[in-house]
Amino acid sequence: MMRRIVVINPKGGCGKTTIATNLASYYAVAGHRTSIMDYDVQGSSWQWLQLRGPDRPHIDGVRAAEAVPGATRVWQTRPPEGTERLIVDTPAALDYHRLVEATRGAQAIIIPVLPSNIDIHAASRCVADLLIKARISRRGDRLAVVANRVRRHTRVYAKLERFLNSLEIPFVTTLRDTQNYVRAVEQGIGIFELATSETQKDREQWQALTDWIESRPVHQLIHTRNLKTKL
């Protein structure tokens, strides 16, 4: 069954594309039929895909940012047949309709947050939008927060950690600030395609996130499909 994984935050520069592309890389390397859906008009995830060499594990791409003349949104945003892991990379600003569209049927919704006052405020607003506008229930256990580009033992990280723990939403992992991500994106790959000896710490941090994603139940998507059929 397909897992739909959405990476979202209204704040630009928080690392949504970094997380989306590295998740896609992780699943492709693990042997899953993987697709990445790019909702951003800048097409960062799409550009990353174009850099991948033919020798790399294949990842399908879906461009969802702009409407295609003569095509319905349902047709345009459908994942390729056989997709097992669909990663949705969202832009910095999503209107109400695109917010609902992007998160509909998702088993995992990941909110990356940087250690800064501005980003903490943006994350708080993002959580509110997901709970109120997209009607994502806290009890559904689909929301999680990831602290991104972190340098531990700093005051701002301590403040971020207190904030994340106060949300009553899983704070699943902390990703360190490292050039490994820069090196990977320049090649159209993820850190799971770099040498293990150079990325061991990063892989350990990602394990908590992927474990959380894989532990989400898939019945949410089945329910949504059945509901559409009835309507």
C-alpha positions as CSV (number, residue, x, y, z in Angstrom):
1,M,0.0,0.0,0.0
2,M,1.2,3.5,-0.7
3,R,2.3,5.8,2.1
4,R,1.8,9.5,1.5
5,I,4.4,11.6,3.4
6,V,4.0,15.4,3.4
7,V,6.7,17.9,4.3
8,I,5.2,21.3,5.2
9,N,5.9,24.6,6.7
10,P,4.9,28.1,5.6
11,K,8.3,29.5,6.4
12,G,10.8,29.4,3.5
13,G,14.3,28.2,4.0
14,C,13.5,25.7,6.8
15,G,14.7,22.7,4.8
16,K,11.5,21.2,3.4
17,T,13.1,20.2,0.1
18,T,16.2,18.8,1.9
19,I,14.0,16.5,4.0
20,A,11.8,15.6,1.0
21,T,14.6,14.7,-1.3
22,N,16.5,12.7,1.4
23,L,13.4,10.8,2.3
24,A,12.9,10.0,-1.4
25,S,16.6,8.9,-1.6
26,Y,16.2,6.7,1.5
27,Y,13.2,4.8,0.2
28,A,14.6,4.5,-3.3
29,V,17.8,3.0,-1.9
30,A,15.7,0.7,0.2
31,G,14.0,-0.7,-2.9
32,H,10.6,1.0,-2.6
33,R,8.9,2.4,-5.8
34,T,9.3,6.0,-4.8
35,S,7.8,9.3,-6.2
36,I,8.3,12.9,-5.2
37,M,5.5,15.4,-5.8
38,D,6.7,19.0,-6.1
39,Y,4.1,21.7,-5.2
40,D,6.6,24.5,-5.3
41,V,6.7,26.8,-8.4
42,Q,10.4,27.0,-7.9
43,G,10.6,23.3,-8.6
44,S,13.6,22.6,-6.3
45,S,12.7,18.9,-5.9
46,W,12.1,18.6,-9.6
47,Q,15.5,20.2,-10.3
48,W,17.1,17.8,-7.8
49,L,15.6,14.9,-9.8
50,Q,17.1,16.2,-13.0
51,L,20.6,16.0,-11.5
52,R,20.3,12.3,-10.6
53,G,22.4,10.0,-12.7
54,P,20.9,7.0,-14.6
55,D,22.8,4.7,-12.3
56,R,21.0,5.9,-9.2
57,P,17.9,4.1,-7.8
58,H,15.0,5.5,-9.8
59,I,12.6,8.1,-8.3
60,D,9.5,9.3,-10.2
61,G,8.6,13.0,-10.3
62,V,5.2,14.7,-10.3
63,R,4.9,18.5,-10.9
64,A,1.9,19.8,-9.0
65,A,2.7,23.5,-8.7
66,E,0.9,24.8,-11.8
67,A,-2.3,23.7,-13.5
68,V,-2.0,21.8,-16.7
69,P,-4.4,23.0,-19.4
70,G,-7.1,20.5,-20.1
71,A,-6.2,18.4,-17.1
72,T,-8.1,18.0,-13.8
73,R,-6.2,18.4,-10.5
74,V,-7.0,14.8,-9.6
75,W,-5.3,13.6,-12.8
76,Q,-2.4,16.1,-12.5
77,T,-1.6,15.1,-8.9
78,R,-2.0,11.4,-9.2
79,P,1.2,9.4,-8.3
80,P,2.6,7.0,-10.9
81,E,1.0,3.6,-10.8
82,G,2.7,1.2,-8.4
83,T,4.1,4.0,-6.1
84,E,4.8,2.7,-2.6
85,R,6.2,5.8,-1.1
86,L,5.0,9.3,-2.2
87,I,6.9,12.3,-0.8
88,V,5.1,15.6,-1.1
89,D,7.3,18.7,-1.1
90,T,5.2,21.8,-0.4
91,P,6.1,25.5,-1.0
92,A,6.5,28.3,1.6
93,A,2.9,29.5,1.0
94,L,-0.1,27.3,0.5
95,D,-3.6,28.6,0.1
96,Y,-6.5,26.8,1.9
97,H,-7.4,24.6,-1.1
98,R,-3.8,23.5,-1.8
99,L,-3.2,22.9,1.9
100,V,-6.2,20.5,2.1
101,E,-5.2,18.9,-1.3
102,A,-1.6,18.3,-0.3
103,T,-2.4,16.8,3.1
104,R,-5.4,14.7,2.1
105,G,-4.9,11.1,2.7
106,A,-1.4,11.6,4.2
107,Q,-0.2,9.1,6.8
108,A,2.7,11.3,7.9
109,I,2.9,15.1,7.9
110,I,6.4,16.4,8.8
111,I,7.0,20.0,10.0
112,P,10.7,21.0,9.8
113,V,11.7,23.8,12.1
114,L,15.0,25.8,12.4
115,P,16.3,27.1,15.7
116,S,15.3,30.7,15.4
117,N,12.6,32.9,16.9
118,I,11.1,33.6,13.5
119,D,11.0,29.9,12.6
120,I,9.4,29.0,16.0
121,H,6.6,31.5,15.3
122,A,6.1,30.1,11.8
123,A,5.9,26.6,13.0
124,S,3.3,27.5,15.6
125,R,1.2,29.1,12.8
126,C,1.7,26.0,10.6
127,V,0.5,23.7,13.4
128,A,-2.6,25.9,13.9
129,D,-3.4,25.8,10.1
130,L,-3.1,22.1,10.0
131,L,-5.3,21.6,13.0
132,I,-8.0,24.1,12.1
133,K,-8.0,24.6,8.3
134,A,-6.9,21.1,7.2
135,R,-8.7,19.5,10.2
136,I,-5.8,17.2,11.0
137,S,-6.5,15.8,14.5
138,R,-3.7,15.6,17.1
139,R,-5.2,12.3,18.1
140,G,-4.7,10.9,14.5
141,D,-0.9,10.7,15.3
142,R,0.0,11.9,11.8
143,L,1.9,15.1,12.7
144,A,5.5,15.2,13.7
145,V,8.1,17.9,14.1
146,V,11.8,17.7,13.0
147,A,14.4,20.2,14.3
148,N,16.6,21.0,11.3
149,R,20.1,22.4,10.8
150,V,20.8,22.2,14.5
151,R,23.8,23.0,16.5
152,R,23.3,21.6,20.0
153,H,24.3,23.2,23.2
154,T,23.2,26.7,22.1
155,R,20.6,28.9,23.8
156,V,18.4,29.1,20.7
157,Y,18.3,25.3,20.4
158,A,17.3,25.0,24.0
159,K,14.5,27.4,23.3
160,L,13.4,25.5,20.2
161,E,13.5,22.2,22.2
162,R,11.2,23.6,24.9
163,F,8.8,24.9,22.2
164,L,8.7,21.6,20.3
165,N,8.1,19.7,23.5
166,S,5.2,22.0,24.3
167,L,3.2,21.3,21.1
168,E,1.9,17.9,22.2
169,I,3.0,16.6,18.8
170,P,5.8,14.1,18.4
171,F,9.3,15.7,18.2
172,V,10.9,12.8,16.4
173,T,14.4,13.8,15.6
174,T,17.1,16.5,15.3
175,L,19.1,16.8,12.1
176,R,22.5,18.4,12.6
177,D,24.0,21.2,10.5
178,T,26.4,19.6,8.1
179,Q,27.8,20.0,4.6
180,N,26.8,16.4,3.8
181,Y,23.4,17.7,2.7
182,V,24.9,20.4,0.5
183,R,27.2,17.8,-1.2
184,A,24.3,15.4,-1.7
185,V,21.9,17.9,-3.2
186,E,24.5,19.1,-5.7
187,Q,24.6,15.6,-7.1
188,G,20.9,14.9,-7.1
189,I,21.3,12.3,-4.4
190,G,20.6,11.9,-0.7
191,I,23.0,11.3,2.3
192,F,22.0,7.6,2.1
193,E,23.9,7.5,-1.2
194,L,27.1,9.0,0.2
195,A,29.7,6.9,2.0
196,T,28.5,5.4,5.2
197,S,31.7,6.4,7.0
198,E,31.0,10.0,6.3
199,T,27.3,10.0,7.1
200,Q,27.0,7.6,10.0
201,K,25.8,10.3,12.5
202,D,23.3,11.6,10.0
203,R,21.9,8.2,9.2
204,E,21.4,7.6,13.0
205,Q,19.4,10.8,13.2
206,W,17.2,9.9,10.2
207,Q,16.5,6.5,11.6
208,A,14.2,7.9,14.2
209,L,12.2,9.7,11.5
210,T,11.9,6.8,9.1
211,D,10.9,4.5,12.0
212,W,8.1,6.9,13.0
213,I,6.9,7.2,9.4
214,E,6.8,3.4,8.9
215,S,4.9,2.9,12.1
216,R,2.0,5.1,10.9
217,P,-1.1,3.1,10.0
218,V,-2.2,3.1,6.4
219,H,-5.9,2.9,7.0
220,Q,-6.2,6.7,6.7
221,L,-5.6,6.6,2.9
222,I,-7.9,3.6,2.4
223,H,-10.7,5.5,4.2
224,T,-10.2,8.6,2.0
225,R,-10.4,6.5,-1.2
226,N,-13.6,4.7,0.0
227,L,-15.1,8.1,0.9
228,K,-14.4,9.4,-2.6
229,T,-16.0,6.3,-4.1
230,K,-19.2,6.8,-2.0
231,L,-19.4,10.4,-3.0
